[in-house]
Amino acid sequence: MEAIRQNGKIILHSDDGTGMKMIFKNLTGKNFQGREYAEYIRHIAIGSMGFSPGIIEHCRDGEVIDMGTIPNV
């Protein structure tokens, strides 16, 4: 199982093997930047998914495999 967690709490999880990696890259600005990224963070990540600005962790089978930051936009 893969998950994205924040402050020790799992916010999203999946067993599909690809979705969490893509979403993590979206959340940390690796897939897009600028106004589009700010809108995504404001309306999707914070408004719909339940994230808040701060550190997030991409985990696989309970182990952290990557860390990033959701900015306060």
C-alpha positions as CSV (number, residue, x, y, z in Angstrom):
1,M,0.0,0.0,0.0
2,E,1.1,3.5,-0.8
3,A,0.0,6.6,1.1
4,I,0.5,10.3,1.5
5,R,0.4,11.4,5.0
6,Q,0.7,14.7,6.9
7,N,1.4,15.2,10.6
8,G,1.4,11.4,11.0
9,K,-2.1,11.0,9.5
10,I,-2.8,9.2,6.3
11,I,-4.7,11.6,4.0
12,L,-4.7,9.5,0.8
13,H,-3.9,5.8,0.2
14,S,-4.0,3.4,-2.7
15,D,-2.9,-0.1,-3.8
16,D,-2.7,0.7,-7.5
17,G,1.1,1.3,-7.6
18,T,1.1,4.5,-9.5
19,G,-1.5,7.0,-8.3
20,M,0.2,8.1,-5.1
21,K,3.4,8.9,-6.9
22,M,1.7,11.1,-9.4
23,I,-0.4,12.9,-6.7
24,F,2.7,13.4,-4.5
25,K,4.4,15.1,-7.5
26,N,1.4,17.3,-8.1
27,L,1.3,18.3,-4.4
28,T,5.0,19.2,-4.3
29,G,5.1,21.1,-7.6
30,K,7.1,18.7,-9.6
31,N,4.4,18.2,-12.3
32,F,3.4,21.8,-12.7
33,Q,4.1,25.3,-11.3
34,G,2.9,28.9,-11.3
35,R,-0.7,29.9,-11.2
36,E,-2.0,26.4,-12.1
37,Y,-0.1,24.9,-9.2
38,A,-1.3,27.6,-6.7
39,E,-4.9,27.0,-7.9
40,Y,-4.4,23.2,-7.5
41,I,-3.1,23.6,-3.9
42,R,-5.8,26.1,-2.9
43,H,-8.8,24.3,-4.4
44,I,-7.9,20.7,-4.6
45,A,-5.2,19.8,-2.1
46,I,-6.5,22.1,0.7
47,G,-10.1,22.6,-0.3
48,S,-11.0,19.0,-1.3
49,M,-8.3,16.5,-0.2
50,G,-7.9,17.8,3.4
51,F,-4.2,18.8,3.3
52,S,-2.8,21.9,4.9
53,P,0.4,23.8,4.1
54,G,3.4,22.0,5.5
55,I,5.5,18.8,5.2
56,I,4.0,15.7,3.6
57,E,5.4,12.2,3.3
58,H,5.0,9.6,0.5
59,C,5.0,6.2,2.1
60,R,5.1,2.7,0.8
61,D,4.2,-0.2,3.2
62,G,4.6,2.2,6.1
63,E,8.1,3.4,5.2
64,V,8.7,7.0,4.1
65,I,10.1,7.0,0.5
66,D,10.0,10.8,-0.2
67,M,9.1,14.0,1.6
68,G,8.0,17.4,0.3
69,T,6.2,20.6,1.2
70,I,2.8,22.0,0.4
71,P,3.3,25.7,0.3
72,N,1.0,28.3,1.8
73,V,-0.4,29.9,-1.3
